[in-house]
Amino acid sequence: MRLEIFCEDRPGIAREVLDILAEKHIDLRGIEVDPVGKMYLHLPDLSFEELKTLLPAIRRIKGVQDVRTTAFMPTERDHFELATLLETLPDPVISIDDKGRILIINPAAARLLKGRVEELQGQLLANWLSGFNLHRWLEDEEPAPVTMLVKLGGQRLLTDFLPIWVCDEQERQTLAGAVVTAKTPHRLNSQLNQAQESTASLDAILAQSSVMKRLIRQAKKLAQLDAPLLVQGETGTGKELLARACHDSSLRRQKPFLALNCASLPDSVAETELFGYGPNAFSGAPASGKRGVFEVADGGTVFLDEVGDLAPAIQVKLLRLLQDGSFRRVGDEAERKVNVRIICSTQRDLAALCRDGQFRQDLYYRLNVLSLTLPPLRERRDDILPLAAHFLERHCAALGREPVALSQATQNLLLNYPWPGNVRQLENCLLRAVSLLDGGQIEPKHLELPSQTPSVSLGDAALDGTLDEVMKRFEKSLLERLYPAYPSSRQLAKKLGVSHTAVANKLRDYGINKKK
């Protein structure tokens, strides 16, 4: 069990937490302190009764705002994500110490050296290297990064030798070893050509705001990798559009891009859609069976929308596919292999689902190797009017009518509306306005947008009970009405002028979430 404590950065607060654990005779397996005001405890699994007394005791410590269970310690997450990233990288990556011994080696490098990861660790890399004096380079007073064509594992590869420096308390640098990465000339040329030809798709995404420009820059880098990519964002922000653009900007762009909405299909249908089925899966199945999405997209990309809704059994099969590309069709014993890149999207908090036991932690770590978070439209206001102009031009052309304009009042409304439905809501409201418009200018009355701050009222029945009960009903009603327009605890806290922690606790107490 792991606990996440939100607290002030105060001397002695960690000791007070440890005193409570000692008083309750609870073993401590690990502790980590985050400089931004968090503390993490790794404890043995506790019973509900033990947890019920421990959490309030920690909350009573001066400076502690909240404490809750969490799925992982920060170092556990960092370690697993690093290991997963190394496993999924298609290029050889090797970390060596200052004597040239292999410390970390990814599967691609192990295949290059024709050995297993466990066997190669501790061996001298020079045994497989020719054309470069590794020991002399490591013994230099200040070895500089080197890129050269060498023979590694019997193949000619363009190889980078990058020194690793660590600093002591006096800021003195010491050589700790090096990282060695390699590429075949053919793969390097392919990547260069692809980079020159295929950035147009991402460049076509409209991005005037600084937050979207930064996202596009990140996406161009991540699109070139083969590791799984997790795209997060609220509904209507354009997660599938970004996923498709990443595919079109990758080395897989000539292969299929297939998308599947995991939330829209029953579990049994989702499994056959993803993995296919064999000839004996059910009565009347064709003799050849049927290929699933992963087989059809072999060599390309599969986009899994709302991956958090996958059933546990499908999560297990997906984890196996991510590990080595192998799977079995439903009702078939034959094992098959595919080479696909998986891009997932979600508007749910996968880490929270892991804590609640609804999503596998190991699958979460596998999927969250690389991630992009699409900002909501209210946080990219510089994009609202350019997007509106783009949608108006497209819809007018589709409807065969003259271009229409937005009045100044309409522009002001678009800029100040919170857009709970994000870009999709903006596009749909403009399509409706253009379709019903008689003149050549759109006014606010033509948009028919839901009120962004509905009135909150209580009937006579809601006034029954004590003052505390009435206030709680009013508070719950207020939060339920405001949350769709400000769908995060931080935004809602800013709107109401209270702390983020207080709003988060209220939302949890009243069971208010984005699905309401």
Buried (B, 14 or more C-beta within 10 A) or exposed (E): BBBBBBBEEEEEBBEBBBEBBEEEEBEEEEBBBBEEBBBBBBBEEBEEEBBEEBBEBBBEBEBBBBBBBBBBBBEBBEEBBEBBBBBBBBBBBBBBBBEBBBEBBBBBBBEBBEBEBEEBBEBBBBEBBEEBEBEEBBEEEEBEEBEEEBBBBEEEBBBBBBBBEEEEEEEEEEBBBBBBBBBBEEBBEEBEEBBEEBBEBBEEBBBBBEBBBEBBEBBBEBBBBBBBBBBBBBBBBBBBBBBBBBBBBBBBBEBBBBBBBBBEBEEEEBBBBBBBBBBEBEEEBEEEBBBBBBBBBBEBBBBBBBBBBBBEEBBBBBBBBBEEBEBBBBBBEEEBEBBBBBBBBBBBBBBBBBBEEBBBBBBBBBBBBBBBBBBBBBBBBBBBBEBBBBBBEBBBEEEEEEEBEBEEEBBEBBEEBBBBBBBBBBBEBBBBBBEEBEEEEBBBEBBEBEEBEEEEEEEEEEEEEEEEEBEBBBBBBBBBBBBBBBBBBEBBBEBBEEEBEBBBBBBEEBEBEBEE
